[in-house]
C-alpha cells in the first residue's frame, strides 16, 4: 500500500500512525447553461511549474499533480497560455483535521506581467483548527486596485473535506461568476464606478498551496503546525476553456463579435433558476462581505450603493460594522453537525 493510500486508511480509521492533508482536484459538470465542452489537458500539455519544484510531483502520466507544503516551501503551477475571458474549473476535496494557516488557491492573475496594474480573480480556501470548518473566499482586483478589497467569505452547505466539489470561474467582458457545484455563488458585473477595477487584461490560471499563517485563520491567531507536515494538495483534470492570447502583443484570433468578445461568452446571462439559486446561497451562507464593512469603508463603494440586487439578496441578514455576519443571523448554519444535515441541499433545493 502506498503512503497516500495508507494515509487515507489512517484517516478512515482515525489512526495516529501518520498524518497528511490531501486536496484533490478533478473535473465534474460545469453547467451554468453554457453548453461547453471544456479542454482537459495533461500537465505537460497545458501547465508549467511556478515555484517549489521539489514539492511538485506528477502522477498518472501528468493527469494528476501533487503539490506539498512543508517548512521549506509550498508549491504552485500555472497555465502555459494567457487567456482573455473563459471558463476555468476544477473539483476540490479539502483536507480534514487541523489545517490552520494553510491556503489553497485556484485563481487567475497577470501579476508577473503587470506589476503595478495587475488583475486577479480568486478562489481561496482558508484552513482552520480541528473541529472548525474551512472558509471559502472570493476576491476580484482590476488594474492594480489591490488597495480596495472586494473580498467575500462563505460557509458551505456541505463538508468540503468529505468529498469532491466543483469550483468554477466564468470571466467575460462584463461579468464574473463564481460557482460551486454548478450553483452560482457570486456575480461581479462591470458597472458605473467600477470600470477601472474590473479585470480586463489577459491572465493565466494558477493553482497553489502556501503558508498563510499571518492572516488566514482568525487573523493569524492560529498558525500552521509543521509537525503535522507535509500538507499535500492533489490536482487532477483541471479545465481550461477560454480565449488564448499571444503573450507578446496580446492579440487573439477568437474575438469574433463587434465588441471584441468571443461568441462563446458574449451573451452569457444567468437563467432565472440559477439566479434564484444564487440568491438563496448568498442569503444562507455569506459570512463576510465588503459591502457591509462600514468601518473599513466609511463611504460604501459605488457598486455597493448601486447594486440593489445585492442588497435585496441579503435582506434580513445582519452584518456587524466589520462586515461579518452576526452569529444568530438567520439561515447560517452554526456547526459541522448542521452542515451534515444540509448535505442533501444540492442545486434543486438551493
Secondary structure, DSSP 8 states (H G I E B T S, - for coil): --HHHHHHHHHHTT--S---EEEEEE-----TT-----EE--HHHHEEEEE-GGGEEEEGGGTEEEEEE-SS--EEEEESSEEEEEEEEEEEE---S--TTEEEEEEEE-TTT-SSS--EEEEEEE---TTS--EEEEEEE-TT-TTS---EEE--SS-TTTS-EEEEEEE-SSEEEEEETTEEEEEEE--TT-GGGS--S-BEEEEEEEE-TTTTTGGGTS---GGG--EEEEEE--EEEEEEE-TTT---S---STTS--HHHHT----HHHHHHHHHHHHHHEEEEGGG-TTT-SS--HHHHH-HHHHHHTTT--B-TTSBB-TT-TT---SHHHHHHTTT-HHHH-
